[in-house]
């Protein structure tokens, strides 16, 4: 190519770049035609039931790309299996940031796994957005300004269950089972904070387990033998199924409070046994796909059409697939707000500037709000009871209103 031809080609390239609003001084992971996003998910290991979330998010980004992308750029979503193992997460995330050169991480799943990469992401000043865990610590804009949660916090949810107990179960003798890490401890802290002085009297036993344990059956036997008539079950789906089954097998019938990370009908209640799951209480901020009240709802119809076209292998009774459809809608909103300034700093600014975002599969009244001092996007939940066929919502929507312990 002659010098004149090379110069002409450079001019054309620069014009095309400017037409897309692209700057060659941009951060890694963004070009005139692409936004590269990194993710880790447990497609294997003890939390592999959550693998459908990663698959559902990938399917949603396929939909976005088919519709033209975001401001002319297509999403390149790179999702890697970390097996819910923190050392593996560190390895995968370093690969995503240093080798794949992603613009940011999105929806990395798990409290222990995100804890392992939290400092690294902030040291690297790479956005660590809408992590898939409700640990309260993700809302720390001063100490960790590059990390933001998405779902309601575990402490908020724990406080809701405590309020229910205080109002409706004055003679409660509470047994607690929780995973022995920040995820489990966060729930228990919120629950005890909500009970206040009554916690010492009401809680008769606490049992823990490790995520690597094969079973939690002995803990369930211990809780029954403690005389507990209320069971606060803080477990991921694998162990939630075991707990529901074992309680039925030994004839223990407490008031069962089940954390919402394990309340999917398709992947927890059905495998555990619908009869055994009857009367379990949990919390919701998303529309449950098994609830017939949504059958004529436009948001539900659009989700169903999405599942049929983009994720036909996905379980339509699985609430995790509603989650996987909804959380990337929040990210798309943020990226559209960014316009053509897709710098990492601006992505965080826009993530911290969401006002009253109501998404199609949120329960009515649920909205996303963030600010530079509020990194808790969703702060509302509603209680529900499983009637043997579906979750039935009851009570008012609880709003944490920015009140979170740290």
C-alpha positions in Angstrom: 0.0 0.0 0.0 1.4 3.4 -1.0 1.9 6.1 1.7 -1.0 8.1 0.2 -3.3 5.0 0.4 -2.2 4.3 4.0 -3.0 7.9 4.9 -6.4 7.7 3.2 -7.2 4.5 5.1 -6.3 6.1 8.4 -8.6 9.0 7.7 -11.4 6.7 6.8 -10.8 4.6 10.0 -10.8 7.7 12.2 -14.0 9.1 10.6 -15.7 5.8 11.2 -14.5 5.8 14.8 -15.7 9.4 15.4 -19.1 8.5 13.8 -19.4 5.8 16.6 -18.2 8.3 19.2 -15.2 6.1 19.9 -12.0 7.4 21.3 -8.8 5.4 20.9 -7.8 6.5 24.4 -10.7 4.5 25.8 -10.3 1.8 28.5 -9.7 -1.8 27.6 -12.7 -3.8 26.5 -14.4 -1.3 24.3 -14.1 -0.6 20.6 -16.2 1.1 18.0 -18.3 -2.1 17.6 -17.9 -4.0 20.9 -18.2 -4.0 24.7 -16.4 -6.8 26.3 -17.9 -8.0 29.6 -16.5 -10.6 32.0 -18.3 -13.0 34.3 -17.7 -16.0 36.6 -20.4 -18.4 37.4 -20.6 -21.9 39.1 -21.4 -24.1 36.2 -20.0 -26.9 38.3 -19.6 -27.6 42.0 -21.9 -27.3 45.0 -23.7 -24.2 43.6 -24.1 -25.4 40.0 -27.8 -24.9 40.1 -27.0 -21.2 39.7 -25.4 -22.0 36.4 -28.6 -21.2 34.7 -28.2 -17.6 35.7 -25.0 -17.3 33.6 -26.7 -19.1 30.7 -29.7 -16.8 31.0 -27.7 -13.7 31.0 -25.8 -14.8 27.9 -29.1 -15.5 26.2 -30.3 -12.0 27.1 -27.2 -10.4 25.6 -27.8 -12.4 22.5 -31.2 -10.8 22.3 -29.7 -7.3 22.9 -27.2 -8.0 20.1 -29.9 -9.2 17.7 -31.7 -5.9 18.3 -28.7 -3.8 17.3 -26.7 -3.8 20.5 -26.2 -0.7 22.7 -25.5 2.5 20.8 -24.3 0.4 17.9 -22.0 -1.8 19.9 -22.5 -5.5 20.4 -22.0 -7.2 23.8 -19.1 -9.8 23.9 -20.0 -11.7 27.1 -17.2 -13.9 28.4 -18.4 -16.2 31.2 -16.1 -18.7 32.9 -16.8 -21.5 35.4 -15.3 -21.0 38.8 -17.1 -23.9 40.5 -18.0 -21.7 43.5 -14.4 -22.0 44.6 -12.7 -18.7 45.7 -9.2 -19.7 44.5 -10.6 -20.6 41.1 -12.5 -17.3 41.0 -9.3 -15.4 41.6 -7.7 -17.3 38.7 -10.6 -16.7 36.3 -11.0 -13.0 37.2 -7.3 -12.3 36.7 -7.6 -14.0 33.3 -10.6 -11.9 32.4 -9.0 -8.6 33.5 -5.4 -9.1 32.4 -5.7 -11.4 29.4 -9.2 -11.0 28.0 -9.0 -7.3 28.8 -12.7 -6.9 29.7 -14.1 -3.5 30.3 -15.7 -4.6 33.5 -17.0 -7.6 35.5 -20.8 -8.2 35.8 -22.8 -10.5 38.0 -19.9 -12.6 39.4 -21.8 -15.0 41.6 -21.3 -15.9 45.2 -20.4 -14.2 48.5 -17.2 -16.2 49.2 -16.1 -15.9 45.6 -16.7 -12.2 45.3 -15.0 -11.7 48.6 -11.8 -13.2 47.1 -11.7 -10.7 44.3 -13.1 -7.6 46.0 -9.8 -6.0 46.8 -8.2 -6.9 43.5 -11.0 -5.3 41.5 -10.9 -2.1 43.5 -7.1 -2.0 43.3 -7.3 -2.4 39.5 -10.1 0.2 39.3 -12.2 -2.1 37.2 -16.0 -1.9 37.7 -17.3 -4.9 39.6 -20.9 -4.4 38.8 -24.2 -5.8 40.2 -22.5 -8.8 41.9 -24.8 -11.8 42.4 -24.8 -11.9 46.2 -26.8 -9.9 48.7 -24.0 -9.5 51.2 -24.3 -6.1 52.8 -20.6 -5.2 52.3 -21.1 -4.6 48.6 -22.6 -1.2 49.4 -19.4 0.5 50.4 -18.8 3.4 48.0 -16.1 5.0 50.2 -14.0 1.9 50.9 -14.7 -0.1 47.7 -16.0 2.4 45.1 -15.7 0.0 42.1 -18.0 -2.7 43.5 -21.8 -2.6 43.6 -24.4 -5.2 44.5 -27.9 -5.6 43.0 -30.3 -7.7 44.9 -31.7 -6.8 48.3 -29.2 -7.4 51.1 -29.2 -10.5 53.2 -29.4 -8.4 56.4 -32.5 -6.6 55.1 -34.1 -10.0 54.4 -33.1 -11.3 57.8 -34.8 -8.3 59.4 -38.0 -9.0 57.6 -38.2 -12.5 58.9 -37.5 -11.2 62.4 -40.3 -8.7 62.1 -42.6 -11.5 61.0 -41.6 -13.7 64.0 -42.1 -10.9 66.5 -45.5 -10.0 65.2 -46.9 -13.4 64.6 -44.9 -16.0 66.7 -44.5 -14.7 70.2 -43.7 -18.2 71.5 -41.1 -18.9 68.9 -38.2 -21.2 69.7 -35.9 -20.6 66.8 -33.4 -22.9 65.2 -31.0 -21.5 62.7 -29.0 -23.3 60.0 -26.5 -21.2 58.0 -23.5 -21.5 55.7 -20.3 -20.7 57.7 -19.1 -17.7 55.7 -20.0 -14.1 55.1 -23.2 -15.1 53.2 -24.6 -17.1 56.1 -23.4 -14.7 58.8 -24.9 -11.7 57.1 -28.4 -13.2 57.2 -28.0 -14.2 60.8 -26.8 -10.7 61.8 -29.8 -9.1 60.1 -32.2 -11.6 61.8 -30.7 -11.0 65.2 -30.7 -7.3 64.8 -34.3 -7.5 63.8 -35.2 -9.6 66.9 -33.3 -7.2 69.2 -33.4 -8.2 72.8 -35.8 -11.1 72.0 -33.0 -12.9 70.2 -31.4 -14.3 73.3 -34.6 -15.8 74.5 -36.0 -17.0 71.2 -33.0 -18.5 69.5 -32.5 -22.0 71.0 -29.9 -23.4 68.6 -27.6 -22.4 65.8 -26.0 -24.9 63.4 -23.5 -24.2 60.7 -22.2 -26.1 57.7 -19.4 -25.7 55.1 -20.2 -25.3 51.5 -18.0 -28.4 50.9 -20.0 -30.6 53.2 -21.8 -33.5 51.5 -24.9 -33.2 53.7 -26.5 -31.2 56.4 -28.8 -33.9 57.7 -27.2 -34.2 61.1 -27.8 -30.5 61.7 -31.5 -30.8 60.9 -31.7 -33.7 63.5 -30.0 -31.5 66.0 -32.3 -28.6 65.4 -35.4 -30.8 65.8 -34.0 -32.2 69.0 -33.5 -28.7 70.4 -37.2 -28.2 70.5 -37.2 -25.4 67.9 -40.6 -24.7 66.4 -39.3 -22.1 64.0 -36.6 -22.9 61.4 -34.5 -20.1 59.8 -32.9 -21.8 56.8 -30.0 -19.9 55.4 -28.7 -22.3 52.7 -28.0 -22.4 48.9 -30.3 -24.6 46.8 -28.3 -27.9 47.2 -28.6 -27.8 51.0 -32.1 -26.2 51.0 -33.4 -29.3 49.2 -31.7 -31.6 51.7 -33.1 -29.6 54.7 -36.6 -29.7 53.4 -36.4 -33.4 52.7 -34.8 -34.3 56.0 -37.3 -32.3 58.1 -40.1 -34.2 56.4 -38.4 -37.5 56.9 -38.0 -37.0 60.7 -41.4 -35.5 61.1 -40.2 -32.0 62.1 -42.8 -29.4 61.1 -41.6 -26.0 62.3 -42.5 -22.7 60.8 -40.0 -22.7 58.0 -38.3 -19.4 56.9 -36.3 -20.0 53.7 -33.9 -17.4 52.4 -34.9 -16.2 48.9 -31.7 -17.4 47.2 -33.2 -20.8 47.4 -37.0 -20.3 46.9 -37.2 -21.4 43.3 -40.1 -23.8 42.7 -38.4 -25.5 39.8 -34.9 -26.1 41.3 -35.6 -26.3 45.1 -39.3 -27.0 46.1 -40.1 -29.6 43.4 -36.9 -31.6 43.9 -37.4 -31.4 47.7 -41.0 -32.4 47.4 -44.0 -30.1 46.9 -45.8 -31.6 49.9 -42.8 -31.2 52.1 -42.4 -27.6 50.9 -46.0 -26.5 51.8 -46.3 -23.5 54.1 -42.6 -22.4 53.7 -42.2 -18.6 54.0 -39.8 -16.6 51.9 -39.4 -13.2 50.3 -39.7 -11.9 46.8 -38.9 -8.9 44.6 -39.4 -10.6 41.3 -42.5 -12.1 39.8 -42.6 -15.9 40.4 -43.0 -17.6 37.0 -45.2 -20.3 38.5 -47.7 -17.8 39.9 -50.8 -17.8 37.7 -51.7 -14.2 38.6 -49.0 -13.0 36.1 -50.3 -15.1 33.1 -51.8 -12.0 31.3 -49.1 -9.7 32.5 -47.1 -8.1 29.6 -43.8 -8.5 31.5 -44.4 -12.2 32.0 -45.5 -12.7 28.4 -42.3 -11.0 27.1 -40.2 -13.1 29.5 -41.9 -16.3 28.3 -41.3 -15.3 24.6 -37.7 -14.6 25.5 -37.3 -18.0 27.1 -38.9 -19.7 24.1 -36.7 -18.0 21.6 -33.3 -17.5 23.3 -33.2 -20.0 26.1 -35.5 -22.9 25.2 -33.6 -25.3 27.4 -34.1 -23.2 30.4 -36.6 -24.2 33.1 -39.6 -21.8 33.0 -40.5 -22.8 36.6 -37.2 -21.6 37.8 -37.1 -18.1 39.4 -33.4 -17.9 38.7 -34.3 -17.5 35.0 -36.4 -14.5 35.8 -33.4 -13.1 37.7 -31.1 -13.8 34.8 -33.5 -11.9 32.5 -33.9 -8.9 34.8 -30.4 -8.1 36.1 -28.9 -7.5 32.6 -31.8 -5.1 31.9 -30.3 -2.9 34.7 -26.9 -3.1 33.1 -28.3 -2.2 29.7 -30.0 0.9 31.3 -26.6 1.9 32.7 -24.7 1.5 29.5 -27.3 3.5 27.6 -27.0 6.3 30.1 -23.2 6.2 29.5 -23.8 7.3 25.9 -20.5 7.2 24.1 -18.4 7.7 27.3 -17.7 4.1 28.0 -14.8 4.8 30.3 -14.7 2.7 33.5 -15.1 5.8 35.6 -18.2 6.9 33.8 -19.7 3.4 34.0 -19.5 3.6 37.8 -20.9 7.1 37.8 -23.9 6.0 35.8 -24.4 2.9 37.9 -24.6 5.2 40.9 -27.2 7.4 39.2 -30.2 5.2 38.6 -33.6 6.8 39.5 -36.8 4.8 40.0 -36.1 2.1 37.4 -39.0 -0.3 37.3 -38.3 -3.4 35.3 -40.9 -5.7 33.7 -40.4 -8.7 36.0 -40.2 -6.8 39.2 -43.1 -7.1 41.6 -45.3 -3.9 41.4 -43.7 -1.2 43.5 -40.2 -2.5 43.3 -37.7 0.0 41.8 -33.9 0.4 41.4 -32.4 3.5 42.9 -28.8 4.3 43.4 -26.7 7.4 44.2 -23.0 8.1 44.9 -23.6 7.3 48.5 -26.1 4.5 48.0 -24.8 1.3 46.3 -27.9 -0.8 47.2 -29.9 -0.9 44.0 -32.9 -2.9 45.3 -34.1 -2.3 48.9 -37.6 -3.7 48.8 -39.1 -7.2 49.5 -42.4 -8.8 50.1 -43.2 -11.9 52.1 -44.8 -15.0 50.5 -46.0 -18.4 51.6 -45.9 -21.5 49.5 -49.5 -23.0 49.4 -48.5 -26.3 47.9 -48.9 -25.1 44.3 -47.5 -21.5 44.2 -46.0 -18.7 46.3 -48.8 -16.4 47.6 -47.7 -12.9 48.4 -48.9 -11.3 51.7 -48.3 -8.2 53.7 -46.9 -4.9 52.6 -43.7 -4.3 50.7 -40.9 -3.8 53.2 -38.5 -1.0 52.2 -35.1 -0.8 53.9 -34.9 2.8 52.8 -31.1 2.9 52.9 -30.9 1.6 56.4 -28.2 -1.2 56.3 -25.8 -2.3 58.9 -22.1 -2.6 57.9 
